[in-house]
Structures are given as C-alpha cells and as structure tokens.
C-alpha cells in the first residue's frame, strides 16, 4: 500500500497525516515535506500516525535528520495516535525519549513549545 501524506494547517500548527507504510521510497516524500522552507513558519508540527501501519529505519531517519533543525527553530514535533507496533519501534530505539509522543490530538495541541 503506497504511503499517502496529507497536510492540514491550523493557525501556527501544521498537521501531517501519514497513511500507509513509511518505507525507503515513501520516506523520500516525507523528507521533502519536512525540508520544505514553508514548514519553518509553523510553531508546531503534529504527526498523525493513526493509519501509519509500518515505519522503516529510513522513515525513522527522516524524522531524526530534521529533529535538530526543528528544535533550533523552536518548532515542536509531536506524534499522536500511534499504533502500538509503530510505537514499539520508537521505544526500542529510544526515540520516545528524543521525540514527543502523545495519545491523541487533544493532547498534541496542548504540548508546549518549551
């Protein structure tokens, strides 16, 4: 199943919804999305993982490669609605300590930028 990436903008927040499998080929599209200079105008990037069924090391690498740049710009990256099997991948690699992962959208929008 090919990855579908959609965006929704709400004020200073952009919500990126990942639908499908984030593998080596689809991670290129996500990388372009996060590398877009437009993304730097938001204070928060919320990643909806509700329909993300699989994430490869390439997919994880995309988030890791942009993390420092976003932090330097004080842009908060928040993941929500993550399925257990995807969350387990983040936890096994210790990425849950580097990145903000919350249960749902309501929690995601209340995460502060500090």
N, C-alpha and C positions, 0 to 999 in steps of 0.2 A: 504494500500500500504506500503510495507516494506521500511525502510529507506536505501538509498544507499549512502555510503560515499566514495568519491574518492579524491585522493591527486595528486597534480602536484607541482613539485619543480622547481623554477626558481631562480638560484643563492642562495641568503640568505633568500629567501621567500618561504614559503610553502602555497599553495592554497588548502583549504579543501572545497570541494563542497558537500553540503547537498541536497539530492534529496528525497523528500517524506515527511514523518511526523516524527518529533523528539519527541517521547513519552518515557514513562518509560523504555520500552525494548530497543529501539534503542539508548537511551541516555547512556546506559552501553557501547556500542560500541564506541561512541564518547568519553566517559570518558577514555577508554583505549587508544584511539588515542592521546588524549591530555596529558595523563600521561606517554606516551612513552618517555624515556630519549632522543631519537633521536630528538624530537621536540625542545629540548633546543639548538640545534645547529643553528637554524634559528633566524634571527633578526626580522622577521615579519611573522605573521600567518594571512592570509586573508581567511575569511569565505564567500564563495559564497552562498547566500541564494536564488538565483533566483528560484529554484524549491523546496524550503522549504515551504510547504503548511500549516504546523501547528507546533507549539512548545509548549510542556507541561511545567509545573513547574519543572519537573525532567530534561528536556532538558536545561532550563534556569539555573538550579542549577549546571549543569556540567560546563558551562562557568563561572559562579560566583566562583565555587570552585577552578578553575585554574587561575583566574584573578590575584590574588596576587603573585603567584609563577612566572607567566609570567612577571608581572611588575617588580618584584625583579630582574629578569634576563634581564631586559630591552628588552623584546620581546614584540612587538606591536601586539595586537589583533585587527583586523579590519574586520567589517562586511560590505558586499556590496550586491547590487541587492536584497534588502529585499522587500518582498511584503508588501503592506500596512497593511494587517491584522496581519502579524507577527511583523511588526514594532510597531504597536499599543500596542501589548503585552509588548514589551520592554519599550515603553514610559509610559504606565500606571504604571508600576513598577519602573519607574525612572532609568531604566538600560541604557537608552540612554545618561544619564549623566555620568555613570561609564564606558561605553564602547564606542568605536569609530564606528559610523555607517555612511557610505557614500553611495552615489547613485550608483556608478559604479566602474568597475575595474580600469579605468584610475585614478579616484580619490584615490582609495585604495592604488595603488602602490606609490602615491606621498605623503602619510601620513608619517610624520617624526617619528622617534623613541623617540622623546623627551617627 
